[in-house]
Amino acid sequence: MSVATAPKPTPAGGKPRGVSRPNYTAGVFAAIWLVIVAVPLYCVVAWSVQGQDAYLDNGPLSLPSTITFSNVTDVLNSGFARGFWNTAIVTVVSVVLTLLVAVPAAYAVVRSPSRIVSSIFGIFLLGLAIPAQAVIIPVYLMISRMGLYDSLLAVILPTVAFGLPLAVLVLAGSLRDVPREQYEAMTLDGAGPLRTMLSLVIPMSRSSLVAVGIYTALTAWNGFLFPLILTQSEENRVLTLNLFNFQTERGLNVPGLMMAVLFTAAPIFLAYIFARRWLIAGLAGVGGK
């Protein structure tokens, strides 16, 4: 027997319930944010496809009168290939080392009942509040004493160290979403910590792993402070330091610099576009679901 339900009454003089009203305030702030983001992007693209003389004659916000791609040649002749290779090495090794350390650390934090581990985790998270600029001199002294100055490893190790607190925090939040019964089932099957981590932890936290990997790659690829302080030779230059090649004694080659910025940002931007869904899901703490 079906029961007929009466329609919900419509408020007098108002719209039916359930009909949302447009949020004009949010729309205004979204439009302002769009302008703040779009204008610099337009400038980077517009300046990069014109020559230095045309850029100086037309002004910063005008459309390019003539389009030239000679800046591409300038970028390729400025040591871009060497910088790209060094940056790729720093990024890949930093991501691998961060995941290799962060996954067991997060697993120990979630599964260990010891208060010592919880205390260490709390101390570990203090790294989120320490900026790299504040400890750059001790880092420089440590790297020099280890004999790693002016090497790619001198950039990789501090990048991994400063990325680990956030990586462990994100992965620990993801592993807490895994039901306790699944850990207990693995234990009853005779699985040890290593097998549990490989067969349960990593598959259940794949979104958080991708999020941590993308975040670490962004940090390593765009790193500037550590390469500037801890490297010196041309052989170990990364892309962010290669931008100095467009600064001359008489001024700055702005179109060439903007084309170099496009070349530098393109790979990591494409990686973000393809993996943004996992990045957002992992940072939102739903990587285990």
C-alpha positions as CSV (number, residue, x, y, z in Angstrom):
1,M,0.0,0.0,0.0
2,S,1.4,3.3,-1.0
3,V,1.1,6.4,1.1
4,A,0.6,9.7,-0.7
5,T,2.8,12.5,0.7
6,A,1.7,16.1,0.6
7,P,4.1,18.5,-1.2
8,K,6.2,20.7,1.0
9,P,4.5,24.1,1.4
10,T,6.1,27.0,-0.4
11,P,7.0,29.9,1.9
12,A,4.7,32.8,1.4
13,G,6.2,35.4,-1.0
14,G,9.4,33.3,-1.4
15,K,11.0,30.7,-3.6
16,P,10.2,27.0,-3.2
17,R,12.4,25.2,-0.6
18,G,15.5,23.6,-2.0
19,V,16.1,26.3,-4.6
20,S,19.5,27.8,-4.0
21,R,20.1,31.5,-4.5
22,P,23.1,32.8,-6.4
23,N,26.0,33.8,-4.2
24,Y,26.9,37.2,-5.7
25,T,29.6,37.9,-3.0
26,A,31.4,34.7,-3.9
27,G,31.1,35.5,-7.6
28,V,32.7,38.9,-7.1
29,F,35.6,37.4,-5.1
30,A,36.0,34.7,-7.7
31,A,36.1,37.2,-10.5
32,I,38.8,39.3,-8.6
33,W,40.8,36.1,-8.1
34,L,40.5,35.2,-11.8
35,V,41.8,38.6,-12.8
36,I,44.8,38.4,-10.3
37,V,45.7,35.0,-11.8
38,A,44.9,35.7,-15.5
39,V,46.8,39.0,-15.9
40,P,50.3,37.6,-14.9
41,L,49.7,34.5,-17.1
42,Y,48.8,36.8,-20.0
43,C,51.9,38.9,-19.5
44,V,54.1,35.8,-19.4
45,V,52.7,34.4,-22.7
46,A,52.5,37.8,-24.5
47,W,56.0,38.9,-23.6
48,S,57.6,35.6,-24.5
49,V,56.5,35.7,-28.1
50,Q,57.9,39.1,-29.0
51,G,61.3,40.6,-29.3
52,Q,63.0,42.8,-26.8
53,D,62.5,46.0,-28.9
54,A,58.8,45.2,-29.5
55,Y,58.3,44.6,-25.8
56,L,59.9,48.0,-24.9
57,D,57.9,49.8,-27.6
58,N,54.5,48.3,-27.0
59,G,54.3,48.4,-23.2
60,P,53.6,45.6,-20.8
61,L,49.9,45.1,-21.3
62,S,49.5,45.6,-25.0
63,L,49.0,42.8,-27.5
64,P,52.1,41.6,-29.4
65,S,52.4,43.5,-32.7
66,T,54.7,40.8,-34.2
67,I,55.2,37.3,-33.0
68,T,58.6,35.7,-33.0
69,F,60.0,32.5,-31.6
70,S,63.6,33.5,-31.5
71,N,63.4,33.4,-27.8
72,V,63.1,29.7,-28.0
73,T,66.6,29.5,-29.5
74,D,67.9,31.8,-26.8
75,V,66.5,29.5,-24.1
76,L,67.9,26.4,-25.7
77,N,71.3,28.0,-26.0
78,S,71.3,29.1,-22.3
79,G,72.1,25.7,-20.9
80,F,68.4,24.6,-20.7
81,A,69.1,21.0,-21.4
82,R,71.7,20.7,-18.6
83,G,69.4,22.5,-16.2
84,F,66.4,20.3,-17.2
85,W,68.4,17.1,-16.6
86,N,69.7,18.2,-13.2
87,T,66.3,19.4,-12.1
88,A,64.7,16.1,-13.3
89,I,67.3,14.1,-11.3
90,V,66.7,16.3,-8.2
91,T,62.9,15.9,-8.5
92,V,62.8,12.1,-9.2
93,V,65.3,11.2,-6.4
94,S,63.6,13.6,-3.9
95,V,60.1,12.0,-4.6
96,V,61.5,8.4,-4.3
97,L,63.4,9.1,-1.1
98,T,60.5,11.0,0.5
99,L,58.1,8.1,-0.2
100,L,60.6,5.5,0.9
101,V,61.0,7.2,4.3
102,A,57.5,8.6,4.8
103,V,55.5,5.4,4.2
104,P,57.2,3.3,7.0
105,A,57.2,6.3,9.3
106,A,53.4,6.9,8.8
107,Y,52.7,3.2,9.2
108,A,54.7,3.1,12.5
109,V,52.8,6.2,13.8
110,V,49.4,4.7,13.0
111,R,50.0,1.1,14.2
112,S,52.4,1.6,17.1
113,P,50.7,1.9,20.6
114,S,53.9,3.3,22.1
115,R,53.7,6.8,23.5
116,I,57.3,7.3,22.5
117,V,56.3,7.0,18.8
118,S,53.5,9.5,19.4
119,S,55.9,11.9,21.0
120,I,58.4,11.6,18.2
121,F,55.6,12.2,15.7
122,G,54.7,15.4,17.6
123,I,58.3,16.6,17.6
124,F,58.6,15.5,13.9
125,L,55.7,17.8,13.0
126,L,57.5,20.8,14.4
127,G,59.3,20.8,11.0
128,L,56.2,22.3,9.5
129,A,56.7,25.5,11.5
130,I,60.4,25.9,10.7
131,P,61.1,27.8,7.4
132,A,64.1,26.8,5.4
133,Q,65.4,30.4,5.4
134,A,65.7,30.2,9.2
135,V,68.1,27.2,9.2
136,I,69.9,27.7,5.9
137,I,73.3,28.5,7.6
138,P,73.3,25.3,9.7
139,V,72.2,23.3,6.6
140,Y,75.1,24.9,4.7
141,L,77.6,24.0,7.4
142,M,76.2,20.4,7.6
143,I,76.4,19.9,3.8
144,S,79.9,21.4,3.7
145,R,81.2,19.1,6.6
146,M,79.7,16.1,4.8
147,G,81.7,17.0,1.6
148,L,78.5,17.4,-0.5
149,Y,78.7,21.1,-1.3
150,D,78.2,21.9,-5.0
151,S,76.5,18.6,-5.8
152,L,73.0,17.5,-6.6
153,L,72.8,15.5,-3.4
154,A,73.3,18.7,-1.5
155,V,70.0,19.9,-2.9
156,I,68.2,16.6,-2.6
157,L,68.8,15.9,1.1
158,P,67.5,19.2,2.5
159,T,64.5,19.1,0.0
160,V,63.6,15.6,1.4
161,A,64.1,16.6,5.0
162,F,61.8,19.7,4.8
163,G,59.2,17.7,2.8
164,L,58.9,14.8,5.2
165,P,56.8,16.4,8.0
166,L,53.9,17.1,5.6
167,A,54.3,13.8,3.8
168,V,54.1,11.8,7.1
169,L,51.2,13.9,8.2
170,V,49.2,13.3,5.0
171,L,50.0,9.6,4.9
172,A,49.2,9.0,8.6
173,G,45.8,10.6,8.1
174,S,45.2,8.3,5.2
175,L,46.2,5.2,7.0
176,R,43.9,6.0,9.9
177,D,41.0,5.6,7.5
178,V,41.9,2.0,6.9
179,P,39.6,-0.2,9.0
180,R,41.3,-1.8,12.0
181,E,39.7,-5.2,11.0
182,Q,41.8,-5.3,7.9
183,Y,45.0,-4.9,9.8
184,E,43.8,-7.6,12.2
185,A,42.9,-9.9,9.3
186,M,46.4,-9.5,7.8
187,T,47.9,-10.3,11.2
188,L,45.7,-13.5,11.5
189,D,46.9,-14.6,8.1
190,G,50.5,-14.5,9.4
191,A,51.5,-11.3,7.6
192,G,54.4,-9.3,9.1
193,P,54.8,-5.6,9.0
194,L,56.5,-5.6,5.6
195,R,53.9,-7.7,3.9
196,T,51.1,-5.7,5.6
197,M,52.6,-2.5,4.3
198,L,53.1,-3.8,0.8
199,S,49.7,-5.7,0.5
200,L,47.4,-3.4,2.4
201,V,48.9,0.0,3.3
202,I,50.3,1.0,-0.1
203,P,47.2,0.0,-2.2
204,M,44.8,1.6,0.3
205,S,46.7,4.9,0.4
206,R,47.5,5.3,-3.3
207,S,45.7,8.7,-3.6
208,S,47.7,10.1,-0.7
209,L,50.9,8.6,-2.2
210,V,50.2,10.4,-5.4
211,A,49.4,13.6,-3.5
212,V,52.7,13.4,-1.6
213,G,54.6,12.6,-4.7
214,I,53.1,15.6,-6.7
215,Y,53.7,18.0,-3.8
216,T,57.3,16.9,-3.4
217,A,57.8,17.1,-7.1
218,L,56.5,20.7,-7.1
219,T,58.7,21.6,-4.2
220,A,61.8,20.0,-5.7
221,W,61.2,21.3,-9.3
222,N,60.6,24.9,-8.2
223,G,63.3,24.9,-5.5
224,F,65.5,28.0,-5.5
225,L,67.0,28.6,-2.0
226,F,68.9,25.3,-1.6
227,P,70.3,25.3,-5.2
228,L,71.4,28.9,-4.8
229,I,73.2,28.4,-1.5
230,L,74.4,24.8,-1.8
231,T,75.6,24.7,-5.5
232,Q,78.0,26.9,-7.4
233,S,79.3,25.3,-10.6
234,E,77.6,25.4,-14.0
235,E,77.5,21.6,-14.2
236,N,75.1,21.4,-11.2
237,R,72.8,24.3,-12.1
238,V,69.1,23.7,-12.0
239,L,66.4,25.4,-14.1
240,T,65.5,28.0,-11.5
241,L,69.1,29.2,-11.4
242,N,69.3,29.2,-15.2
243,L,66.9,32.2,-15.3
244,F,69.9,34.3,-14.2
245,N,71.4,33.8,-17.7
246,F,68.9,36.4,-19.0
247,Q,70.2,39.1,-16.7
248,T,73.0,41.1,-18.4
249,E,75.1,44.0,-17.2
250,R,72.9,46.4,-19.2
251,G,69.5,45.1,-18.2
252,L,67.2,42.2,-18.4
253,N,66.0,40.3,-21.5
254,V,62.4,40.1,-20.4
255,P,61.0,38.2,-23.4
256,G,63.7,35.6,-23.2
257,L,63.2,35.3,-19.5
258,M,59.5,34.8,-19.9
259,M,60.0,32.1,-22.5
260,A,62.5,30.4,-20.1
261,V,59.8,30.6,-17.4
262,L,57.3,28.9,-19.7
263,F,59.8,26.1,-20.5
264,T,60.6,25.7,-16.8
265,A,57.0,25.5,-15.6
266,A,55.5,23.4,-18.5
267,P,56.6,19.9,-17.3
268,I,55.4,20.3,-13.7
269,F,52.2,22.0,-14.8
270,L,51.3,19.1,-17.1
271,A,52.0,16.7,-14.2
272,Y,49.7,18.7,-12.0
273,I,47.0,18.7,-14.6
274,F,47.0,14.9,-15.0
275,A,47.3,14.1,-11.3
276,R,45.2,16.9,-9.7
277,R,42.3,14.6,-8.8
278,W,44.6,12.4,-6.7
279,L,46.4,15.4,-5.3
280,I,43.2,17.0,-4.0
281,A,41.8,13.7,-2.7
282,G,45.0,12.9,-0.9
283,L,45.4,16.3,0.7
284,A,41.7,16.2,1.8
285,G,42.5,13.1,3.8
286,V,40.3,10.6,1.8
287,G,43.2,8.7,0.2
288,G,42.3,5.5,1.9
289,K,38.7,5.5,0.7
